[in-house]
Amino acid sequence: MFSINENNSLYLYSTYVDLRKGFNTLSGIVTNSGTNLRPSDGKVYLFVNRSRNTLKLLHWERGGFVIYHKRLEQGRMSKLMFNEKIQFTPLRWDELVLLMEGVNPNTRRRKRFNIS
């Protein structure tokens, strides 16, 4: 069951990740990031591939990890959301919704982000 909502803490990993990785590797990225974040703390961790058209969410639910996988058929996720210097960037719920739709949350006029 999809149990992610606006009450969850969301963190975007700001470096691109090879999304062929699974539960162990993605949780290892969170553990070895040098922050005090733990993959089993109930927070939601977002990972994006280099072409910014695929997104994985890693979430700990009661009893184990869940990965949600989203691939955009058109457009890309905004490049402005990624900062190589910061490991994990906190996100708001509305930013996650826009990011999953391929909309740049930093613009006034909402349209799909197609520029690489």
Residue pairs with C-beta under 8 A, 6 or more apart in sequence:
2 68
3 59
3 61
4 44
4 57
4 59
4 68
5 93
6 93
8 42
8 43
8 44
8 59
8 93
9 42
9 43
9 44
9 90
10 43
10 44
10 46
10 90
10 91
10 92
10 93
10 95
10 96
11 37
11 43
11 44
11 45
11 46
11 88
11 89
11 90
11 91
12 46
12 48
12 81
12 82
12 88
12 89
12 90
12 91
12 99
13 29
13 30
13 33
13 45
13 46
13 47
13 48
13 87
13 88
14 81
14 82
14 83
14 84
14 85
14 86
14 87
14 88
14 89
15 82
15 84
15 87
16 48
16 49
16 50
16 52
16 82
17 26
17 29
17 47
17 48
17 49
17 56
18 49
19 47
19 48
19 49
19 54
19 56
19 69
21 47
22 67
23 58
23 65
23 67
26 39
26 45
26 47
26 56
26 58
26 67
27 39
27 40
27 58
27 65
29 47
30 37
30 38
30 39
30 45
30 58
30 88
31 37
31 38
31 39
33 87
33 88
34 87
35 87
35 88
37 43
37 45
37 88
39 45
39 58
39 60
39 65
40 60
40 65
41 60
42 59
42 60
43 59
43 60
44 57
44 58
44 59
45 57
45 58
45 59
45 88
46 55
46 56
46 57
46 58
46 91
46 96
46 99
47 55
47 56
47 57
47 58
48 54
48 55
48 56
48 77
48 82
51 76
52 76
52 77
52 78
52 79
53 71
53 72
53 75
53 76
53 77
54 69
54 70
54 71
54 72
55 69
55 70
55 71
55 77
55 99
55 100
56 67
56 68
56 69
56 70
57 67
57 68
57 69
57 70
58 65
58 66
58 67
59 65
59 66
59 67
59 68
60 66
70 100
72 102
74 102
74 112
74 114
75 102
75 112
75 113
75 114
76 102
76 113
76 114
76 115
76 116
77 99
77 102
77 113
78 99
78 103
78 104
78 105
78 106
78 113
79 113
79 115
79 116
80 104
80 106
81 89
81 95
81 99
81 105
83 89
91 99
94 105
95 105
98 104
98 105
98 110
99 105
101 112
102 112
102 113
103 110
103 111
103 112
103 113
104 110
104 111
104 113
